[in-house]
Amino acid sequence: MGETLNNPFNNTNPSNENSSSGKPKKNKKPAKFNEQKKMAEMILESENRSYFEWLHERHMELVQEKLPEILPTLLLKGGEK
């Protein structure tokens, strides 16, 4: 059981759970963020890939995945100005 807590790939963080309002905390890096980032950079470097290009790809995937469901809301907000 103690092994899980020391595992750098363990993504659980009880102190970073959603607030009582149900919204995630903003502008706060999750626990072990820097360690995870360094591991990702090392892995990508071993594959001769750029971390920033990889991150950009992930951003584009998220936008492409979520845009159809949020576009109507964005268009409505844009019309309210």
N, C-alpha and C positions, 0 to 999 in steps of 0.2 A: 504494500500500500504506500509506503514512504517513497518508493521508486517513482511513482506517478508525480509526486510533488516536485522532484528534482529533474524530471524529464523536460528538456528544453522544447520538446514538441507538444507538451501538455498545454492546451489552449484555455483551460479553465481558470477563472479568476473570480473568486467569490466577492472580492471587494469592488469589482467593476460591474456588478450586476445593475440592471435597470433601476432607476430611482422609483420612489413610491408613485410617481405620476405615470410610470410606465414608459417614460422616454429615456433613451440611453444618455449618459453624460456626454457632453460635447467637449472637444478640444482637450481631451485628456488621453494620453497614450496608455494603452492597456499594460498590465504588468508584463514584464519581460519583453516589451516591444523591441527594445534595442538589441537584445540577444537574438530574437527571432529574425530581425532585419539582417543582422550580421550573418546568421546562418543561411538565409536566403541568398544574400550577396555571394557568399562563399560557394554555394551550390551552383548558382548561375555562372559565376566566374569559372568554375570547373568545367562548365559546358560551353565556355567561350561566348556567353550571352551578357548583354548589358542589363543591369538591374533596372535602370530607368526606362529602357525600352520595354522590358517585361512588365514593369509597373504601368506604363502607358497602355500596353495591351490589356491589362486587367481593368483599367479605367474604361477603355472602349467597350469591353465585354459587358461591364456593368451598365453603362449607358444604353447600349443596344438592347440589353435584356429588360431594363426597367422603363425605357422611354415610352413604349406603347401604353403602359398603364398609367404613367404620370403626365403624359402629354396633354390630355384634356384639362387636367388641373392647372398645368402651366399656362395653357392658352386662356383659361378663364381668369387667372390672376393677371395675365398680361392685359386683358381687356378692362380691368378694373381701374387702371391708372388714370 
